Amino acid sequence: MADTGITAINARVKQESAFLEQLRMEIRKIIVGQENMVERLLIGLLANGHILIEGVPGLAKTLAVRTLAQTIQAKFQRLQFTPDMLPADLTGTLVYDQQSGRFNVKKGPLFANIILADEINRAPAKVQSALLEAMQERQITIGEETLKLPEPFLVLATQNPIEQEGTYPLPEAQVDRFMLKLKITYPSKSDELKILKRMAFTEQTIQARAVIQPQDITRVRAIVDEVYMDEKVEGYIVDVVEATRRPEQYRLDDLKGLIQYGASPRATINLVLAAKAHAFLQGRGYVTPQDIKTIGMDVLRHRVIVTYEAEAEEKTAEEIIQRIFEEIEVP
């Protein structure tokens, strides 16, 4: 692409990304620290990708998603997943109308723009799989009728660490539907002090204002698609994903016995989209290899499945991915 084209995209990105500062300011009114989580939530919004957030209870996962929803004038629905939940509790059901003698569709809570699927791994597999069609096809089938979900449609799910009591691990097919998987840790000491000062009241009065409309998101997503990616950067993405499948081709022979399944082509697509959204958040109209490195772990950590040997050696998917990023040559 000619330099003039990149310059034009750069100018558009700088102009359009200005509203993100408003969005961040509103979120920071309520969320202390957790900059990484907030940035990744915005990437999901810009790249049209669902996000899975994992962390112990009380780390503001739900609060962050709720706050993001408040900043957008869109329909928000919070779903608390429980072991006794049924698929119809999400999708809706058919209700018999005695007057007409017909079954009418009663839409479930999934028919909203932003869905907070809270503690998703507390629900059984049947309910988790009911989300699959909605997340991937952006439609729901009730009886014989297939209904389109509203745009934008974003699932932001939280889960407790698998070791916690009363959790059902998400199947690989379900996890793969999430563009990013975030791991949230405890705040720093200084952030904890700010949380104490801001939040330790019996009643919370701070509210985030709605600063953008759904059509703003659609407009900005079109610009994110235009963010320039050089062929060398595209090659770098393919190398990173390929190294999770055939590490021996990249002189990573020691990883061969540690990876059971590598990342799928969906990982490649999501890495491109997330990198473009990350560049947009930085006010740039082009992607650098650093964008890939910054966002890569969140795109890949749930898509690389380790072997029993790796578990025996206490090697995690994160350690394997980190090693790949260290070894693959950066263009």
N, C-alpha and C positions, 0 to 999 in steps of 0.2 A: 504494500500500500504506500502511496506517495506521502511524503512528509506533510503536504497540505491537508490530506485526509485525516492524518493523526492529529494535526493541530486543530482541525475543525471539531473532531470528536472530543479532544481535550477541553476545548472551550465550552461545548455543550455539557460535558460532565461537570465542570466547575460550576456552571450556572445552575444545573438541575440538582446538584448535590447539596446546595445551600440549605434546602429545607430539612436536610438530615440533622443539621445542628439544632434546629428547633425541636426536632423529635428527641434528640439526645438530652437536651436541657429538661424537657418534660419528664423523661425517664429518670434522670438524675435527681429530680425533686424527691423521688421515693426510694430508688435503689441506690444504696451506698456501695461504692467499689464495684466488684463483679463486671469490670469493663469488658473483659473477654466474652462473658456470656451475652452482654447487651449487644456487642458488635456482631456476634454470631447470629443473634435473633434478627438483626437488621439484614444480615446476609441472606438468611432464609426468606425474609420478606421480599428482598430485591431479586433473588434468584429463583423464586417460586418453588422452594424446597422445604419439605417437612423437617422438623428438628426433634431429636430425642435428647432430653436433659437428664443426666443421672447424678444423684447426690443424696446424702443422708437427709432426713427431714429437717426443716428449719433453716435452709440456706437461701431462701427467697426465690426458689425456682418458680413456684406458682405466682408469687407477687410480681416477678419480672414479666411473665407472660401476660398477666392481667393488666399490668401497667402499659405494656406495648399496645394491647387491644384498646385501652382507654384513649391512646393518642391517635387512633384511627376511627373515623366515623363509619364503623362497620358493625355488623352483627357479631357479637361475641357469645360463645357458649362454653361454659365450664362443665366437664363431665367427670364425676368422681367414680373411678372404676373400683368395683367391689367383687368379691368371689361369687356372689349370687346374681350378678348382672346377666341379662339375656341380650342376644344380638338385636332384637327388636327395640330394646331400650335406646339403642344408638340410631338405627336406621329408620324406625317407624314401622307401622303395620297396616293391615287392612281392617277397616271397621265396617260392620254390616249396618246398612241403613234400612230400617224396617219399612219406611214409607215408599222408597223406590225399589226395594228388594235387591239392591246392588251393594257391592263392597266398594267403599271409598278409601283412598289412601290417606292415612294420617301420618304426616311427616314427623320424623324424629329429630332430636337435637343436632344431628350432624349437618342439617341444612342451615349452616351459618358460615360467615366468612373466616372467622378465626376460632379454632377449636382448641381448648385446653383439655387434653386427655390426661387427667391427674392420676398419678400412680397407676399407669397403664399395666404394669406387670402384677397388679393385684387381681386382675380379671382372668377367667379361664380362657383357653385357646380359642373357643368358639367365638367369644366376644372380640378377642384380638383380631381374629381373621375377618370379622365383619368390617373392620376398618380398611382391609386390604383393597377392596374394589374402590371404596371412596377415595383413598389416598392416591392410588395409581390411575384409575380411570376417571376420577372426578365425577362419578355418577353413582347412583344407588338403584338397585332393582328391588322393588317391593311387589310381590305377586308377579303379574305379567308386565308390569309397567316399569320402564327405566327412566329415572328422573335425573336431570343434570343438577350438579351442585353449583351454588353461586360463585361468582368470581369477585375478588380473589378467594381462594380456599386454601387455608393453611392449617395443618395439624401440628401443634406444639405439645409434645408429650413429655411428662416427667415420669421417672421411675426411680425406685429405691434400689440400692445395690443388691445384686442377686442373693447375697448371703443372708439378707434380712428375712425374718420369719414371715410366712404367708405370701410369698411371691412366686409367680410362675414365669420362668424365663421366656422371653419373646422368641418365636421361631425365626430362623435365619431369613426366610422370605419376607417376614414382617419387618425385621430390623433393616433389611436392605432398601426398604421403601423410604427410609429417612435419609435425607441428603447429608445431614450432619449429626454426629453423636457427641454431645458435650459432657465432660466430667467436671462437676463443680466441687470445689474444695472450700475449706473454712476461710473466712475473711482474715485479713491481717489484723494485728493488734490495734493499729490506728483506725482502721475501718470499723472495727468492732466498737470502738469508743464513739465514733460518729453515729453508728446504729443505735447505741444506747441513748445518746442525746436526742436523736430524732424520733425514735420509735417507742421509747419506754413511757407510753401514756395509755390510760385506760380507753381513750377514744382517739381514733386517727382522723385528723381533719385534712391532711394533705391529699389532694387529688390531682391526677394528671389531666391536662386539657386535650381535647381532640384537635390536632393541628393539621391532619391530612385526610383526604377523602380516598375511597377505593380507586377512583379514576386516576388519582395522582400516582398510585402504585403501578397501575397498568401503563401509564405514560413513561414512568422511570424505568420499568422493566424493558421497554423497547430500546431505551438508550443503553442499558446494561448489555443487551444483546449486541450492540454496535461496538462495544469496547474492543479495541484491537488486540489480537494475539498473534505474535510472530510464529512462523512455522517451526523455528527452533524451540520455542516454548511448548508448542503442541507436541513436538517430538519428545521433549523432557517429560511431559505428563504421561505419554504412552510408555516411556521407559520405566517410570516409577511404578505404574500399574502392572506392567509386564514383569517387573522384578518381584512382585508379590506372588506371581504364578510360576515363573521359571528363574529362580534366583541364581542358579548355576551359570546362566548365560551372562550374568553381570559380575562374575567372579565372587559370588556370595554363596559358595558351595556349603558353608556351615549352616546356612538357613534352610537348605533343601529339606531336611528331615523335620523341620520345626513348623512348616506351613502345611496345613491340611487342604485348605481352599484359599486361593488368592482372590483379589478383588475382581468384580464383574465389570463388563463394559459400562454398566450404569455408574460405576465409580468414576470412570473416565469422563463421562458426560457431566457428572456432578462436580468433578474437580475443575472442569472448564468453567462451568456456570458460577461456582463459588469463587473462583479466582477473579473472574470478571467483576462480580459484585464487590469483592474485597478491594480491587483496584478503584472501583467507583467510589467506595467509602473513603478512600484516601484522596479523592479528587483527581484521579488520573484516568486518561482515556486509553491506556494500554496496560497489558499485563506483564509483570516481571517474574522471573523464577522465584523471587522472594515471596510473591503472593502465593505461589504453589506451596512453598515450604511452610508458610504461616498457617494456611488453611488445610493443608494435606492431612495432618493427623486427625482432624475432626471428620474428614470425609472418609478416611480409610480404616479407622480403629475398629469399627463394627463390621467391616467387610473382610478382614483377614482372620481366618479361623485357624487357630494353632492346633498342633497334634498333641497326643497324650505325652509324647516324648518332651515336647516343649513345656507342658504343664509339670512334668516330673522335674525338669530342670528349672522350674519357676520362671520361664521366659514368657513374657506377655506379648500380645499383638503390638502394643505401643513400642516396646523395645525393638521388635523386628522392623517396624515401620521407620523408627528413628535411624536404625542402622542402614536401611535402604536409602534414606535421604542423605545420610553422611557419605555413602559410597557412590551413588549415581552422579555422574559428571554434570555439573550445571552449565548450561549454554552461555 
